[in-house]
Amino acid sequence: MKIECVWEHNGEDSLLYFCNQIGAFTRGESKDIALKKMTHEIISYGSWLGKSVASPIEIVIVQEKISNLNI
């Protein structure tokens, strides 16, 4: 399953949003930490929706936003 994400960051913190499902996101001190959390978030979110998630999960960042906000 291909997961398209938006990566928002301010240089010190990262937020990763799943484009196809509003409400699925992860945070981390870096992009790598947020990416590592995304697989679990997608499986958990799919379970909450009552849907199974096809393996393997491939996470692709399709957009990047550098933010001035304290995220």
mmCIF file of the N, C-alpha and C atoms, coordinates in Angstrom:
data_MODEL
# 
_entry.id   MODEL 
# 
loop_
_atom_site.group_PDB 
_atom_site.id 
_atom_site.type_symbol 
_atom_site.label_atom_id 
_atom_site.label_alt_id 
_atom_site.label_comp_id 
_atom_site.label_asym_id 
_atom_site.label_entity_id 
_atom_site.label_seq_id 
_atom_site.pdbx_PDB_ins_code 
_atom_site.Cartn_x 
_atom_site.Cartn_y 
_atom_site.Cartn_z 
_atom_site.occupancy 
_atom_site.B_iso_or_equiv 
_atom_site.pdbx_formal_charge 
_atom_site.auth_seq_id 
_atom_site.auth_comp_id 
_atom_site.auth_asym_id 
_atom_site.auth_atom_id 
_atom_site.pdbx_PDB_model_num 
ATOM 1   N N  . MET A 1 1  ? 0.844   -1.177 0.000  1.00 0.00 ? 1  MET A N  1 
ATOM 2   C CA . MET A 1 1  ? 0.000   0.000  0.000  1.00 0.00 ? 1  MET A CA 1 
ATOM 3   C C  . MET A 1 1  ? 0.888   1.238  0.000  1.00 0.00 ? 1  MET A C  1 
ATOM 4   N N  . LYS A 1 2  ? 0.609   2.148  -0.910 1.00 0.00 ? 2  LYS A N  1 
ATOM 5   C CA . LYS A 1 2  ? 1.379   3.388  -1.016 1.00 0.00 ? 2  LYS A CA 1 
ATOM 6   C C  . LYS A 1 2  ? 0.674   4.470  -0.195 1.00 0.00 ? 2  LYS A C  1 
ATOM 7   N N  . ILE A 1 3  ? 1.403   5.066  0.734  1.00 0.00 ? 3  ILE A N  1 
ATOM 8   C CA . ILE A 1 3  ? 0.883   6.111  1.611  1.00 0.00 ? 3  ILE A CA 1 
ATOM 9   C C  . ILE A 1 3  ? 1.518   7.436  1.210  1.00 0.00 ? 3  ILE A C  1 
ATOM 10  N N  . GLU A 1 4  ? 0.701   8.363  0.717  1.00 0.00 ? 4  GLU A N  1 
ATOM 11  C CA . GLU A 1 4  ? 1.203   9.685  0.336  1.00 0.00 ? 4  GLU A CA 1 
ATOM 12  C C  . GLU A 1 4  ? 1.029   10.631 1.527  1.00 0.00 ? 4  GLU A C  1 
ATOM 13  N N  . CYS A 1 5  ? 2.117   11.312 1.873  1.00 0.00 ? 5  CYS A N  1 
ATOM 14  C CA . CYS A 1 5  ? 2.125   12.174 3.051  1.00 0.00 ? 5  CYS A CA 1 
ATOM 15  C C  . CYS A 1 5  ? 2.630   13.574 2.728  1.00 0.00 ? 5  CYS A C  1 
ATOM 16  N N  . VAL A 1 6  ? 2.198   14.512 3.549  1.00 0.00 ? 6  VAL A N  1 
ATOM 17  C CA . VAL A 1 6  ? 2.719   15.876 3.541  1.00 0.00 ? 6  VAL A CA 1 
ATOM 18  C C  . VAL A 1 6  ? 3.599   16.018 4.775  1.00 0.00 ? 6  VAL A C  1 
ATOM 19  N N  . TRP A 1 7  ? 4.794   16.551 4.583  1.00 0.00 ? 7  TRP A N  1 
ATOM 20  C CA . TRP A 1 7  ? 5.733   16.758 5.676  1.00 0.00 ? 7  TRP A CA 1 
ATOM 21  C C  . TRP A 1 7  ? 5.781   18.246 5.996  1.00 0.00 ? 7  TRP A C  1 
ATOM 22  N N  . GLU A 1 8  ? 5.333   18.608 7.194  1.00 0.00 ? 8  GLU A N  1 
ATOM 23  C CA . GLU A 1 8  ? 5.401   19.990 7.661  1.00 0.00 ? 8  GLU A CA 1 
ATOM 24  C C  . GLU A 1 8  ? 6.426   20.052 8.786  1.00 0.00 ? 8  GLU A C  1 
ATOM 25  N N  . HIS A 1 9  ? 7.309   21.031 8.701  1.00 0.00 ? 9  HIS A N  1 
ATOM 26  C CA . HIS A 1 9  ? 8.351   21.130 9.731  1.00 0.00 ? 9  HIS A CA 1 
ATOM 27  C C  . HIS A 1 9  ? 8.796   22.570 9.894  1.00 0.00 ? 9  HIS A C  1 
ATOM 28  N N  . ASN A 1 10 ? 9.413   22.815 11.042 1.00 0.00 ? 10 ASN A N  1 
ATOM 29  C CA . ASN A 1 10 ? 9.928   24.152 11.323 1.00 0.00 ? 10 ASN A CA 1 
ATOM 30  C C  . ASN A 1 10 ? 11.421  24.118 11.638 1.00 0.00 ? 10 ASN A C  1 
ATOM 31  N N  . GLY A 1 11 ? 12.070  23.065 11.254 1.00 0.00 ? 11 GLY A N  1 
ATOM 32  C CA . GLY A 1 11 ? 13.505  22.938 11.508 1.00 0.00 ? 11 GLY A CA 1 
ATOM 33  C C  . GLY A 1 11 ? 13.812  22.176 12.774 1.00 0.00 ? 11 GLY A C  1 
ATOM 34  N N  . GLU A 1 12 ? 12.903  22.191 13.740 1.00 0.00 ? 12 GLU A N  1 
ATOM 35  C CA . GLU A 1 12 ? 13.129  21.512 15.014 1.00 0.00 ? 12 GLU A CA 1 
ATOM 36  C C  . GLU A 1 12 ? 12.135  20.398 15.279 1.00 0.00 ? 12 GLU A C  1 
ATOM 37  N N  . ASP A 1 13 ? 11.042  20.392 14.591 1.00 0.00 ? 13 ASP A N  1 
ATOM 38  C CA . ASP A 1 13 ? 9.978   19.430 14.844 1.00 0.00 ? 13 ASP A CA 1 
ATOM 39  C C  . ASP A 1 13 ? 9.307   19.084 13.521 1.00 0.00 ? 13 ASP A C  1 
ATOM 40  N N  . SER A 1 14 ? 8.762   17.891 13.411 1.00 0.00 ? 14 SER A N  1 
ATOM 41  C CA . SER A 1 14 ? 8.132   17.442 12.182 1.00 0.00 ? 14 SER A CA 1 
ATOM 42  C C  . SER A 1 14 ? 6.723   16.939 12.435 1.00 0.00 ? 14 SER A C  1 
ATOM 43  N N  . LEU A 1 15 ? 5.864   17.187 11.468 1.00 0.00 ? 15 LEU A N  1 
ATOM 44  C CA . LEU A 1 15 ? 4.496   16.687 11.457 1.00 0.00 ? 15 LEU A CA 1 
ATOM 45  C C  . LEU A 1 15 ? 4.280   16.058 10.095 1.00 0.00 ? 15 LEU A C  1 
ATOM 46  N N  . LEU A 1 16 ? 3.795   14.826 10.083 1.00 0.00 ? 16 LEU A N  1 
ATOM 47  C CA . LEU A 1 16 ? 3.580   14.087 8.847  1.00 0.00 ? 16 LEU A CA 1 
ATOM 48  C C  . LEU A 1 16 ? 2.098   13.735 8.749  1.00 0.00 ? 16 LEU A C  1 
ATOM 49  N N  . TYR A 1 17 ? 1.435   14.195 7.684  1.00 0.00 ? 17 TYR A N  1 
ATOM 50  C CA . TYR A 1 17 ? 0.003   13.959 7.471  1.00 0.00 ? 17 TYR A CA 1 
ATOM 51  C C  . TYR A 1 17 ? -0.197  12.933 6.371  1.00 0.00 ? 17 TYR A C  1 
ATOM 52  N N  . PHE A 1 18 ? -1.130  12.012 6.564  1.00 0.00 ? 18 PHE A N  1 
ATOM 53  C CA . PHE A 1 18 ? -1.539  11.065 5.535  1.00 0.00 ? 18 PHE A CA 1 
ATOM 54  C C  . PHE A 1 18 ? -2.552  11.770 4.649  1.00 0.00 ? 18 PHE A C  1 
ATOM 55  N N  . CYS A 1 19 ? -2.218  11.992 3.389  1.00 0.00 ? 19 CYS A N  1 
ATOM 56  C CA . CYS A 1 19 ? -3.059  12.764 2.465  1.00 0.00 ? 19 CYS A CA 1 
ATOM 57  C C  . CYS A 1 19 ? -4.436  12.145 2.240  1.00 0.00 ? 19 CYS A C  1 
ATOM 58  N N  . ASN A 1 20 ? -4.525  10.824 2.191  1.00 0.00 ? 20 ASN A N  1 
ATOM 59  C CA . ASN A 1 20 ? -5.761  10.159 1.803  1.00 0.00 ? 20 ASN A CA 1 
ATOM 60  C C  . ASN A 1 20 ? -6.743  9.950  2.949  1.00 0.00 ? 20 ASN A C  1 
ATOM 61  N N  . GLN A 1 21 ? -6.321  10.138 4.170  1.00 0.00 ? 21 GLN A N  1 
ATOM 62  C CA . GLN A 1 21 ? -7.200  9.941  5.320  1.00 0.00 ? 21 GLN A CA 1 
ATOM 63  C C  . GLN A 1 21 ? -7.026  11.091 6.302  1.00 0.00 ? 21 GLN A C  1 
ATOM 64  N N  . ILE A 1 22 ? -8.008  11.955 6.360  1.00 0.00 ? 22 ILE A N  1 
ATOM 65  C CA . ILE A 1 22 ? -7.951  13.075 7.296  1.00 0.00 ? 22 ILE A CA 1 
ATOM 66  C C  . ILE A 1 22 ? -7.949  12.530 8.708  1.00 0.00 ? 22 ILE A C  1 
ATOM 67  N N  . GLY A 1 23 ? -7.032  13.000 9.528  1.00 0.00 ? 23 GLY A N  1 
ATOM 68  C CA . GLY A 1 23 ? -6.952  12.579 10.918 1.00 0.00 ? 23 GLY A CA 1 
ATOM 69  C C  . GLY A 1 23 ? -5.788  11.664 11.211 1.00 0.00 ? 23 GLY A C  1 
ATOM 70  N N  . ALA A 1 24 ? -5.161  11.106 10.197 1.00 0.00 ? 24 ALA A N  1 
ATOM 71  C CA . ALA A 1 24 ? -4.002  10.236 10.409 1.00 0.00 ? 24 ALA A CA 1 
ATOM 72  C C  . ALA A 1 24 ? -2.739  11.070 10.250 1.00 0.00 ? 24 ALA A C  1 
ATOM 73  N N  . PHE A 1 25 ? -1.964  11.158 11.317 1.00 0.00 ? 25 PHE A N  1 
ATOM 74  C CA . PHE A 1 25 ? -0.733  11.945 11.285 1.00 0.00 ? 25 PHE A CA 1 
ATOM 75  C C  . PHE A 1 25 ? 0.211   11.454 12.371 1.00 0.00 ? 25 PHE A C  1 
ATOM 76  N N  . THR A 1 26 ? 1.469   11.849 12.259 1.00 0.00 ? 26 THR A N  1 
ATOM 77  C CA . THR A 1 26 ? 2.458   11.571 13.300 1.00 0.00 ? 26 THR A CA 1 
ATOM 78  C C  . THR A 1 26 ? 3.303   12.816 13.532 1.00 0.00 ? 26 THR A C  1 
ATOM 79  N N  . ARG A 1 27 ? 3.913   12.873 14.700 1.00 0.00 ? 27 ARG A N  1 
ATOM 80  C CA . ARG A 1 27 ? 4.852   13.942 15.056 1.00 0.00 ? 27 ARG A CA 1 
ATOM 81  C C  . ARG A 1 27 ? 6.164   13.321 15.464 1.00 0.00 ? 27 ARG A C  1 
ATOM 82  N N  . GLY A 1 28 ? 7.220   14.104 15.351 1.00 0.00 ? 28 GLY A N  1 
ATOM 83  C CA . GLY A 1 28 ? 8.516   13.643 15.809 1.00 0.00 ? 28 GLY A CA 1 
ATOM 84  C C  . GLY A 1 28 ? 9.513   14.777 15.864 1.00 0.00 ? 28 GLY A C  1 
ATOM 85  N N  . GLU A 1 29 ? 10.601  14.538 16.584 1.00 0.00 ? 29 GLU A N  1 
ATOM 86  C CA . GLU A 1 29 ? 11.665  15.536 16.687 1.00 0.00 ? 29 GLU A CA 1 
ATOM 87  C C  . GLU A 1 29 ? 12.388  15.701 15.362 1.00 0.00 ? 29 GLU A C  1 
ATOM 88  N N  . SER A 1 30 ? 12.185  14.748 14.455 1.00 0.00 ? 30 SER A N  1 
ATOM 89  C CA . SER A 1 30 ? 12.788  14.806 13.122 1.00 0.00 ? 30 SER A CA 1 
ATOM 90  C C  . SER A 1 30 ? 11.865  14.103 12.129 1.00 0.00 ? 30 SER A C  1 
ATOM 91  N N  . LYS A 1 31 ? 12.158  14.260 10.846 1.00 0.00 ? 31 LYS A N  1 
ATOM 92  C CA . LYS A 1 31 ? 11.381  13.581 9.804  1.00 0.00 ? 31 LYS A CA 1 
ATOM 93  C C  . LYS A 1 31 ? 11.479  12.071 9.964  1.00 0.00 ? 31 LYS A C  1 
ATOM 94  N N  . ASP A 1 32 ? 12.673  11.560 10.258 1.00 0.00 ? 32 ASP A N  1 
ATOM 95  C CA . ASP A 1 32 ? 12.867  10.114 10.392 1.00 0.00 ? 32 ASP A CA 1 
ATOM 96  C C  . ASP A 1 32 ? 12.018  9.527  11.520 1.00 0.00 ? 32 ASP A C  1 
ATOM 97  N N  . ILE A 1 33 ? 11.936  10.234 12.633 1.00 0.00 ? 33 ILE A N  1 
ATOM 98  C CA . ILE A 1 33 ? 11.131  9.749  13.760 1.00 0.00 ? 33 ILE A CA 1 
ATOM 99  C C  . ILE A 1 33 ? 9.649   9.745  13.389 1.00 0.00 ? 33 ILE A C  1 
ATOM 100 N N  . ALA A 1 34 ? 9.180   10.805 12.740 1.00 0.00 ? 34 ALA A N  1 
ATOM 101 C CA . ALA A 1 34 ? 7.776   10.857 12.309 1.00 0.00 ? 34 ALA A CA 1 
ATOM 102 C C  . ALA A 1 34 ? 7.487   9.762  11.285 1.00 0.00 ? 34 ALA A C  1 
ATOM 103 N N  . LEU A 1 35 ? 8.419   9.513  10.362 1.00 0.00 ? 35 LEU A N  1 
ATOM 104 C CA . LEU A 1 35 ? 8.251   8.445  9.364  1.00 0.00 ? 35 LEU A CA 1 
ATOM 105 C C  . LEU A 1 35 ? 8.148   7.070  10.021 1.00 0.00 ? 35 LEU A C  1 
ATOM 106 N N  . LYS A 1 36 ? 8.993   6.818  11.015 1.00 0.00 ? 36 LYS A N  1 
ATOM 107 C CA . LYS A 1 36 ? 8.979   5.519  11.698 1.00 0.00 ? 36 LYS A CA 1 
ATOM 108 C C  . LYS A 1 36 ? 7.643   5.260  12.391 1.00 0.00 ? 36 LYS A C  1 
ATOM 109 N N  . LYS A 1 37 ? 6.979   6.302  12.837 1.00 0.00 ? 37 LYS A N  1 
ATOM 110 C CA . LYS A 1 37 ? 5.691   6.164  13.526 1.00 0.00 ? 37 LYS A CA 1 
ATOM 111 C C  . LYS A 1 37 ? 4.522   5.976  12.560 1.00 0.00 ? 37 LYS A C  1 
ATOM 112 N N  . MET A 1 38 ? 4.689   6.363  11.294 1.00 0.00 ? 38 MET A N  1 
ATOM 113 C CA . MET A 1 38 ? 3.562   6.404  10.355 1.00 0.00 ? 38 MET A CA 1 
ATOM 114 C C  . MET A 1 38 ? 2.977   5.023  10.065 1.00 0.00 ? 38 MET A C  1 
ATOM 115 N N  . THR A 1 39 ? 3.791   3.996  9.917  1.00 0.00 ? 39 THR A N  1 
ATOM 116 C CA . THR A 1 39 ? 3.258   2.662  9.634  1.00 0.00 ? 39 THR A CA 1 
ATOM 117 C C  . THR A 1 39 ? 2.280   2.230  10.722 1.00 0.00 ? 39 THR A C  1 
ATOM 118 N N  . HIS A 1 40 ? 2.669   2.391  11.977 1.00 0.00 ? 40 HIS A N  1 
ATOM 119 C CA . HIS A 1 40 ? 1.775   2.039  13.088 1.00 0.00 ? 40 HIS A CA 1 
ATOM 120 C C  . HIS A 1 40 ? 0.500   2.884  13.060 1.00 0.00 ? 40 HIS A C  1 
ATOM 121 N N  . GLU A 1 41 ? 0.642   4.171  12.752 1.00 0.00 ? 41 GLU A N  1 
ATOM 122 C CA . GLU A 1 41 ? -0.517  5.061  12.700 1.00 0.00 ? 41 GLU A CA 1 
ATOM 123 C C  . GLU A 1 41 ? -1.497  4.630  11.605 1.00 0.00 ? 41 GLU A C  1 
ATOM 124 N N  . ILE A 1 42 ? -0.996  4.255  10.447 1.00 0.00 ? 42 ILE A N  1 
ATOM 125 C CA . ILE A 1 42 ? -1.853  3.825  9.333  1.00 0.00 ? 42 ILE A CA 1 
ATOM 126 C C  . ILE A 1 42 ? -2.601  2.546  9.698  1.00 0.00 ? 42 ILE A C  1 
ATOM 127 N N  . ILE A 1 43 ? -1.910  1.594  10.305 1.00 0.00 ? 43 ILE A N  1 
ATOM 128 C CA . ILE A 1 43 ? -2.560  0.345  10.724 1.00 0.00 ? 43 ILE A CA 1 
ATOM 129 C C  . ILE A 1 43 ? -3.612  0.623  11.789 1.00 0.00 ? 43 ILE A C  1 
ATOM 130 N N  . SER A 1 44 ? -3.272  1.450  12.764 1.00 0.00 ? 44 SER A N  1 
ATOM 131 C CA . SER A 1 44 ? -4.207  1.810  13.832 1.00 0.00 ? 44 SER A CA 1 
ATOM 132 C C  . SER A 1 44 ? -5.418  2.551  13.287 1.00 0.00 ? 44 SER A C  1 
ATOM 133 N N  . TYR A 1 45 ? -5.190  3.481  12.389 1.00 0.00 ? 45 TYR A N  1 
ATOM 134 C CA . TYR A 1 45 ? -6.273  4.264  11.800 1.00 0.00 ? 45 TYR A CA 1 
ATOM 135 C C  . TYR A 1 45 ? -7.182  3.368  10.952 1.00 0.00 ? 45 TYR A C  1 
ATOM 136 N N  . GLY A 1 46 ? -6.596  2.452  10.187 1.00 0.00 ? 46 GLY A N  1 
ATOM 137 C CA . GLY A 1 46 ? -7.375  1.506  9.403  1.00 0.00 ? 46 GLY A CA 1 
ATOM 138 C C  . GLY A 1 46 ? -8.243  0.628  10.285 1.00 0.00 ? 46 GLY A C  1 
ATOM 139 N N  . SER A 1 47 ? -7.678  0.188  11.401 1.00 0.00 ? 47 SER A N  1 
ATOM 140 C CA . SER A 1 47 ? -8.428  -0.620 12.356 1.00 0.00 ? 47 SER A CA 1 
ATOM 141 C C  . SER A 1 47 ? -9.613  0.161  12.920 1.00 0.00 ? 47 SER A C  1 
ATOM 142 N N  . TRP A 1 48 ? -9.389  1.418  13.244 1.00 0.00 ? 48 TRP A N  1 
ATOM 143 C CA . TRP A 1 48 ? -10.451 2.282  13.767 1.00 0.00 ? 48 TRP A CA 1 
ATOM 144 C C  . TRP A 1 48 ? -11.575 2.448  12.744 1.00 0.00 ? 48 TRP A C  1 
ATOM 145 N N  . LEU A 1 49 ? -11.205 2.503  11.455 1.00 0.00 ? 49 LEU A N  1 
ATOM 146 C CA . LEU A 1 49 ? -12.195 2.612  10.382 1.00 0.00 ? 49 LEU A CA 1 
ATOM 147 C C  . LEU A 1 49 ? -12.846 1.272  10.042 1.00 0.00 ? 49 LEU A C  1 
ATOM 148 N N  . GLY A 1 50 ? -12.298 0.183  10.583 1.00 0.00 ? 50 GLY A N  1 
ATOM 149 C CA . GLY A 1 50 ? -12.811 -1.146 10.266 1.00 0.00 ? 50 GLY A CA 1 
ATOM 150 C C  . GLY A 1 50 ? -12.303 -1.666 8.938  1.00 0.00 ? 50 GLY A C  1 
ATOM 151 N N  . LYS A 1 51 ? -11.144 -1.155 8.494  1.00 0.00 ? 51 LYS A N  1 
ATOM 152 C CA . LYS A 1 51 ? -10.566 -1.554 7.215  1.00 0.00 ? 51 LYS A CA 1 
ATOM 153 C C  . LYS A 1 51 ? -9.206  -2.204 7.449  1.00 0.00 ? 51 LYS A C  1 
ATOM 154 N N  . SER A 1 52 ? -8.886  -3.177 6.608  1.00 0.00 ? 52 SER A N  1 
ATOM 155 C CA . SER A 1 52 ? -7.561  -3.782 6.689  1.00 0.00 ? 52 SER A CA 1 
ATOM 156 C C  . SER A 1 52 ? -6.589  -2.969 5.836  1.00 0.00 ? 52 SER A C  1 
ATOM 157 N N  . VAL A 1 53 ? -5.329  -3.039 6.191  1.00 0.00 ? 53 VAL A N  1 
ATOM 158 C CA . VAL A 1 53 ? -4.287  -2.301 5.483  1.00 0.00 ? 53 VAL A CA 1 
ATOM 159 C C  . VAL A 1 53 ? -3.394  -3.309 4.768  1.00 0.00 ? 53 VAL A C  1 
ATOM 160 N N  . ALA A 1 54 ? -3.243  -3.134 3.470  1.00 0.00 ? 54 ALA A N  1 
ATOM 161 C CA . ALA A 1 54 ? -2.428  -4.048 2.668  1.00 0.00 ? 54 ALA A CA 1 
ATOM 162 C C  . ALA A 1 54 ? -0.943  -3.826 2.933  1.00 0.00 ? 54 ALA A C  1 
ATOM 163 N N  . SER A 1 55 ? -0.207  -4.907 3.045  1.00 0.00 ? 55 SER A N  1 
ATOM 164 C CA . SER A 1 55 ? 1.241   -4.840 3.218  1.00 0.00 ? 55 SER A CA 1 
ATOM 165 C C  . SER A 1 55 ? 1.905   -5.106 1.886  1.00 0.00 ? 55 SER A C  1 
ATOM 166 N N  . PRO A 1 56 ? 3.086   -4.658 1.650  1.00 0.00 ? 56 PRO A N  1 
ATOM 167 C CA . PRO A 1 56 ? 3.869   -3.760 2.492  1.00 0.00 ? 56 PRO A CA 1 
ATOM 168 C C  . PRO A 1 56 ? 3.381   -2.322 2.370  1.00 0.00 ? 56 PRO A C  1 
ATOM 169 N N  . ILE A 1 57 ? 3.692   -1.528 3.380  1.00 0.00 ? 57 ILE A N  1 
ATOM 170 C CA . ILE A 1 57 ? 3.334   -0.113 3.384  1.00 0.00 ? 57 ILE A CA 1 
ATOM 171 C C  . ILE A 1 57 ? 4.536   0.687  2.906  1.00 0.00 ? 57 ILE A C  1 
ATOM 172 N N  . GLU A 1 58 ? 4.322   1.492  1.877  1.00 0.00 ? 58 GLU A N  1 
ATOM 173 C CA . GLU A 1 58 ? 5.374   2.376  1.336  1.00 0.00 ? 58 GLU A CA 1 
ATOM 174 C C  . GLU A 1 58 ? 4.950   3.818  1.597  1.00 0.00 ? 58 GLU A C  1 
ATOM 175 N N  . ILE A 1 59 ? 5.763   4.551  2.328  1.00 0.00 ? 59 ILE A N  1 
ATOM 176 C CA . ILE A 1 59 ? 5.448   5.942  2.664  1.00 0.00 ? 59 ILE A CA 1 
ATOM 177 C C  . ILE A 1 59 ? 6.213   6.855  1.716  1.00 0.00 ? 59 ILE A C  1 
ATOM 178 N N  . VAL A 1 60 ? 5.469   7.745  1.038  1.00 0.00 ? 60 VAL A N  1 
ATOM 179 C CA . VAL A 1 60 ? 6.051   8.664  0.067  1.00 0.00 ? 60 VAL A CA 1 
ATOM 180 C C  . VAL A 1 60 ? 5.658   10.083 0.452  1.00 0.00 ? 60 VAL A C  1 
ATOM 181 N N  . ILE A 1 61 ? 6.635   10.956 0.586  1.00 0.00 ? 61 ILE A N  1 
ATOM 182 C CA . ILE A 1 61 ? 6.354   12.366 0.874  1.00 0.00 ? 61 ILE A CA 1 
ATOM 183 C C  . ILE A 1 61 ? 6.117   13.067 -0.454 1.00 0.00 ? 61 ILE A C  1 
ATOM 184 N N  . VAL A 1 62 ? 4.898   13.572 -0.637 1.00 0.00 ? 62 VAL A N  1 
ATOM 185 C CA . VAL A 1 62 ? 4.519   14.199 -1.906 1.00 0.00 ? 62 VAL A CA 1 
ATOM 186 C C  . VAL A 1 62 ? 4.529   15.718 -1.833 1.00 0.00 ? 62 VAL A C  1 
ATOM 187 N N  . GLN A 1 63 ? 4.620   16.261 -0.619 1.00 0.00 ? 63 GLN A N  1 
ATOM 188 C CA . GLN A 1 63 ? 4.655   17.715 -0.465 1.00 0.00 ? 63 GLN A CA 1 
ATOM 189 C C  . GLN A 1 63 ? 5.385   18.053 0.830  1.00 0.00 ? 63 GLN A C  1 
ATOM 190 N N  . GLU A 1 64 ? 6.092   19.172 0.814  1.00 0.00 ? 64 GLU A N  1 
ATOM 191 C CA . GLU A 1 64 ? 6.813   19.645 1.993  1.00 0.00 ? 64 GLU A CA 1 
ATOM 192 C C  . GLU A 1 64 ? 6.412   21.081 2.271  1.00 0.00 ? 64 GLU A C  1 
ATOM 193 N N  . LYS A 1 65 ? 6.179   21.383 3.542  1.00 0.00 ? 65 LYS A N  1 
ATOM 194 C CA . LYS A 1 65 ? 5.835   22.747 3.963  1.00 0.00 ? 65 LYS A CA 1 
ATOM 195 C C  . LYS A 1 65 ? 6.743   23.138 5.115  1.00 0.00 ? 65 LYS A C  1 
ATOM 196 N N  . ILE A 1 66 ? 7.558   24.159 4.885  1.00 0.00 ? 66 ILE A N  1 
ATOM 197 C CA . ILE A 1 66 ? 8.376   24.715 5.961  1.00 0.00 ? 66 ILE A CA 1 
ATOM 198 C C  . ILE A 1 66 ? 7.517   25.756 6.661  1.00 0.00 ? 66 ILE A C  1 
ATOM 199 N N  . SER A 1 67 ? 7.352   25.574 7.960  1.00 0.00 ? 67 SER A N  1 
ATOM 200 C CA . SER A 1 67 ? 6.437   26.413 8.721  1.00 0.00 ? 67 SER A CA 1 
ATOM 201 C C  . SER A 1 67 ? 7.175   27.314 9.704  1.00 0.00 ? 67 SER A C  1 
ATOM 202 N N  . ASN A 1 68 ? 6.611   28.473 9.958  1.00 0.00 ? 68 ASN A N  1 
ATOM 203 C CA . ASN A 1 68 ? 7.124   29.360 10.997 1.00 0.00 ? 68 ASN A CA 1 
ATOM 204 C C  . ASN A 1 68 ? 6.453   29.080 12.324 1.00 0.00 ? 68 ASN A C  1 
ATOM 205 N N  . LEU A 1 69 ? 5.433   28.224 12.316 1.00 0.00 ? 69 LEU A N  1 
ATOM 206 C CA . LEU A 1 69 ? 4.689   27.902 13.526 1.00 0.00 ? 69 LEU A CA 1 
ATOM 207 C C  . LEU A 1 69 ? 5.479   26.950 14.411 1.00 0.00 ? 69 LEU A C  1 
ATOM 208 N N  . ASN A 1 70 ? 5.217   26.992 15.689 1.00 0.00 ? 70 ASN A N  1 
ATOM 209 C CA . ASN A 1 70 ? 5.829   26.069 16.625 1.00 0.00 ? 70 ASN A CA 1 
ATOM 210 C C  . ASN A 1 70 ? 4.996   24.795 16.614 1.00 0.00 ? 70 ASN A C  1 
ATOM 211 N N  . ILE A 1 71 ? 5.370   23.847 15.756 1.00 0.00 ? 71 ILE A N  1 
ATOM 212 C CA . ILE A 1 71 ? 4.622   22.603 15.626 1.00 0.00 ? 71 ILE A CA 1 
ATOM 213 C C  . ILE A 1 71 ? 5.249   21.539 16.493 1.00 0.00 ? 71 ILE A C  1 
# 
